[in-house]
Amino acid sequence: LNPGIYAVVYRNSFVIKRIMKNTLQATGQLELISDNAIHGPITVKMEDIKAIWKVTELIRRRLY
């Protein structure tokens, strides 16, 4: 995976994070980090990953 922001579905979670360290081929793990300082980094095992999408655009609009 290339550097960038990704939407990741793993176990029963959905997160949008940056890839901090990609060792999927070597150790079977992906380390993710949030832009929000409140949330620390998380490590996800390859077998827990259900889907990954690269975020390419941010759309803002009010919902009524």
N, C-alpha and C positions, 0 to 999 in steps of 0.2 A: 504494500500500500504506500502511496506517495504521501508526503506531508500535506496536511490540510485538516478540514473539519469533517467529521463523519457522524452519521446517525447509525447507532449500533443497537441491535436487538440481541440480547443474550439472557439465558435463563428466562426469568419473568420480568425483565427490565428493558426499558428503552431509554437511551441516553444520546445526547449530542455533545461530542467531545473532540478534542484534538488528539492525534496519536503522538504520544511522548516517546515510545519505544516499540518497534515492531520486531519481535523475535518469534513470529509464528513458525517460520521454517526451522529455526534452531531449537527453540524450547517449547513451541506450541502456545505462546502467550502473547498478548497484546496489552501494552500499558497505555492507558488513556488518562488525559488530564483535562480539567475544566478551566475555562476562562474565569469562572467565578471562584474567587479565593476561598470561599466558605467550603467548597467541596474539594477534597484532596484527590490525588490520583487513584485510579483503580486498575487492577490487573484482571484480565479476562482470559480464561483458558479457551483454546481453539474449539474444543468439543462443546463448549457452552454457547458459542456464537451461532445465531440463527440467521442473521442477515446484517449486511453492512452496505450503506449507501454514502457516497461522497456528496457533501453539501456544496453546491455550486452557486446558489443564489439565495439571498434573504429578501423576503417579501413582507412588507409591513402594511397592515390595513386594520382599521378598527372593525370589530365585530359587534353587531347590534342584535 
